[in-house]
Every structure is written in C-alpha cells, then in structure tokens.
C-alpha cells in the first residue's frame, strides 16, 4: 500500500484527496495501515480532536466513536507505543491504549 500523504495547517492530502479540519493539525503519527491525526483543540471545538485515516483518505475511526458512552474528551497527548498501538491522554486524565488500525481500546485507566 502506498503511504504518501502531506499536511499543512488544517489540511491533509492523501494523493489527490484533500481533508480539511476545522482546527490546525497538531500531530500526525504513521502506522502500517493508517495515520492518526491529533488536531489542536479550541474553546470553539474542544473535543473529538483525534481521528485515524487509511492511506486512501478514508476515515477509520474518531475518538468520540471509540470512547462512547463516556462524555466527549479533549485529547492532549498521543504517543506511538509500537508498530500498532497508540497511547492517548485526555484533558480529564483518562489514559487509553488503542489499536491504531481499528480504534479498539485495549486498556483504560485514570492518571489524575
């Protein structure tokens, strides 16, 4: 699978496909089958600032979908744990270990 993408400000391109976010892109982490994108959060759009796309530009998951039924969360930190997992920290102190390709939560704990 071709892994070409580029991003600037609040736009990411997968070949010819362009995806525009309401907030600037803060961080992109690349995995074998996808990229996980964390957008800056603002008072206007404080939650749902984490999303995964495959290299064709198709949305795989977004954070609000995978953490339901919890209240919407603002993601403040993400880190690649290995070739398939991402660690996510929310503003409220929730720490999640998530499989990047599927959005499946493998572990959840409170850090505050």
N, C-alpha and C positions, 0 to 999 in steps of 0.2 A: 504494500500500500504506500502510495506517495505521501510524504509528510511535509508538504510545502504549505506554509502559511506565513503571514506577516501581520503586524498590528502597529497601530499608531493612535495615540489619544484614546478615542472611544470606538474605534473601528478595527475589526479583524477580517482579513481576507483569506479564504481557502480557494486557491486558484482564482477563478472569476467570481466566486460567491462572496458577497460582502455582508457582514453582520454589523449593525450599528447599535451600540448600547447607549442608554441614557446618561451613564457616568463613564469617566475615564477608566481604562484598563490599568489596574494596579500591579497585576502579576499574572503570568502565564506559566504553567508547568506542563511539560510534554511527557506523554506516556506512549507506549507502543501503538495503541489504537485510538488515542484521543488527546485533547488538550483540556486542561482545567483552567478556567479563567476566573480570577477574582477582580471584581470592579471596585473602585473606590466607593465608599458609601457617603451619603449626604443626608441632611435632615429631610430633604425632599424625597429621597429614595433610600431609606435606611436599611432595608432588608432585601433578601433574595439576591445577594451580590456575588453568588458563586454558581457557575454553570460549566458543564462539560459538553464539548462538541467533538464529533469524529472529524477526520481529515477531509471529508467531503463537505463539511459545513452543516451537518445535521445535528441538532440538539439531542443529546443523550439523556441528560438529567439537569435539574437545577435544585439548589439547596432546599427551597421550600417544599418541593415534592418528596425529598427523601427524609426530612425530619418531621413530617406530619405524624401525629397530631399535636406536636409541640407548637408553641407560639412562633411566629416568624423570627428568625435570628439574623443578626448582623455578623458577618464573618470578618474577623480582624486579622487572622493569620492562617496561612496554609503552608504545608511543607511536604515534599515528596519523601516518603518513608523508604520505598524501594521501587522496583520496576512496575508495581501495580497498585500501590496503596498511597493514600494521601491523608495526612493528619490535618484536622480542621479545628480551629479555636474560635469560639463565638465571643461576642462582647459580654455576654452574661456568664462566661466561664465554662461553658459546655465544651468538652473535648471529644471529638469524634475521629474514629479511624474508618475510612471509607475506601471501598474498592473503586478506583477511578473509572474503569470501563463500564461499570454497571450502576454506580451510585449506591450500592448496598452498604449499609452501616454494619461494621463488624464489631465495633467496641464503642461504648459511650460512657463518659464519666464527667463529674463536676470537678473543676480545678480551683474554684474560688471558695 
